[in-house]
């Protein structure tokens, strides 16, 4: 299924989403943007039907959509250890 992803979901969806892992019937898909993550959630039923028609009805039961990976701002050149700023108005 991972090798035939573009054929299963179509070239437009495949350009902006990639399968990450298939575990116990749940396919995790990572979208290239938050807008595409929303679009994939709306297309979830159609995608499940297309995948079931191609690879079988019980292979993928659910699709979990993840947005793009955000950078971790916790570490870096200007990071100061500690709890960080708290309420400064009290």
C-alpha positions as CSV (number, residue, x, y, z in Angstrom):
1,X,0.0,0.0,0.0
2,X,2.8,2.4,0.8
3,X,4.4,1.9,-2.6
4,X,1.1,2.4,-4.4
5,X,0.0,5.5,-2.4
6,X,-0.2,7.9,-5.3
7,X,-2.3,5.4,-7.3
8,X,-4.6,4.7,-4.3
9,X,-5.4,8.3,-3.3
10,X,-4.7,10.2,-6.5
11,X,-1.8,12.5,-7.5
12,X,-3.2,15.7,-5.8
13,X,-3.6,14.1,-2.4
14,X,-0.3,12.1,-2.7
15,X,1.6,15.3,-3.4
16,X,0.5,16.8,0.0
17,X,0.1,13.7,2.2
18,X,2.2,10.7,2.9
19,X,1.5,7.5,4.8
20,X,3.6,7.2,8.0
21,X,2.6,3.9,9.7
22,X,-0.2,1.3,9.5
23,X,-0.8,-0.3,12.9
24,X,-3.8,-2.5,13.8
25,X,-6.0,-1.1,11.0
26,X,-5.2,2.6,11.7
27,X,-3.3,4.4,9.0
28,X,-1.4,7.5,10.1
29,X,-1.0,10.1,7.4
30,X,1.1,13.2,7.6
31,X,-0.1,16.3,5.7
32,X,2.1,19.0,4.3
33,X,0.1,21.8,5.8
34,X,-2.7,22.4,8.3
35,X,-5.1,23.2,5.3
36,X,-4.3,19.8,3.8
37,X,-4.8,18.1,7.1
38,X,-8.3,19.6,7.3
39,X,-8.9,18.5,3.7
40,X,-7.8,15.0,4.4
41,X,-10.2,14.8,7.3
42,X,-13.0,15.8,5.1
43,X,-12.0,13.3,2.4
44,X,-11.5,10.5,4.9
45,X,-14.6,8.5,4.0
46,X,-13.7,8.6,0.2
47,X,-10.1,7.7,0.9
48,X,-11.1,4.7,3.0
49,X,-13.4,3.5,0.2
50,X,-10.7,3.8,-2.4
51,X,-8.1,2.0,-0.2
52,X,-10.6,-0.8,0.6
53,X,-11.4,-1.3,-3.0
54,X,-7.8,-1.7,-3.9
55,X,-6.2,-3.5,-1.0
56,X,-9.1,-5.1,0.8
57,X,-11.9,-4.1,3.2
58,X,-10.2,-4.9,6.5
59,X,-6.7,-3.6,5.9
60,X,-7.3,0.0,6.8
61,X,-10.3,0.7,9.2
62,X,-9.4,4.3,10.3
63,X,-7.2,7.1,9.1
64,X,-5.5,9.4,11.6
65,X,-4.4,12.7,10.0
66,X,-1.4,14.6,11.4
67,X,-0.5,18.1,10.5
68,X,3.0,19.1,9.5
69,X,5.8,18.6,12.0
70,X,6.4,21.9,13.9
71,X,9.8,23.0,14.9
72,X,10.8,22.5,18.5
73,X,11.5,25.9,20.0
74,X,12.5,24.5,23.4
75,X,16.2,24.0,22.5
76,X,18.5,26.3,20.6
77,X,21.2,28.8,20.7
78,X,19.3,31.3,22.8
79,X,17.7,28.8,25.2
80,X,17.8,29.6,29.0
81,X,17.3,26.7,31.3
82,X,14.6,27.0,33.9
83,X,10.8,27.3,34.0
84,X,10.6,30.4,31.9
85,X,8.5,33.5,32.4
86,X,5.4,33.2,34.6
87,X,2.8,35.7,35.7
88,X,4.5,39.1,35.8
89,X,1.4,41.1,36.6
90,X,0.8,39.9,40.2
